[in-house]
């Protein structure tokens, strides 16, 4: 099972659109950053992202309005370095002090997903290492990310291949090769199986994010990590979704031609039992 790395004491998440053009993709000194709101019961916030090397100098590198559970961004190509993520209540004056702020490390040639996970009462901002190694010919690679409070633990399989066993809420499984025509994702919670629509392209790499549906039950959001040619999706292109019904999670996915969804936290009662960690 992949290891989530704790970055901030307590958090909640938000999403939005990049207001400043990102650095040129493919720069040698850059890393990839993707963010996700995977906490089922958290409020929306506004988020501002600045390099630590230039705090408060001019407009934020990235500015995002509030959004909620179920939002997952494409990767953003950003220079290697440390970034400050500042969080305010949704709609708050950007000149007011942030409710929370933290630093996120982006390394050269790294690919990471920063996600708010858990319930609102016990939230954490986590960094997940993403592996873009391509699968064998005719197969896809996928991992399951458990973000459904309705599934305290789950088993998952596709095309006869086990993808997760006893995967706990707010955890991610390891990448596994599966047939390119694997068919639906079978998720079992408490002995009850559910089939969720799944469409994987051979040669590509995916994260399969299991979410709560607003009306009950589960859905899966199929997120493209790397394409068959080895191309990593960047910008604001929506990567797709599936589930037991067309309805998306309450806040849906925010995307667009220049979108970058940023996920971070808002918690009014600061809990100190989680320490900051750099990846």
Order of alpha helices (4+ residues) and beta strands (2+ residues): beta-beta-beta-beta-beta-beta-beta-beta-beta-beta-beta-beta-beta-beta-beta-beta-beta-beta
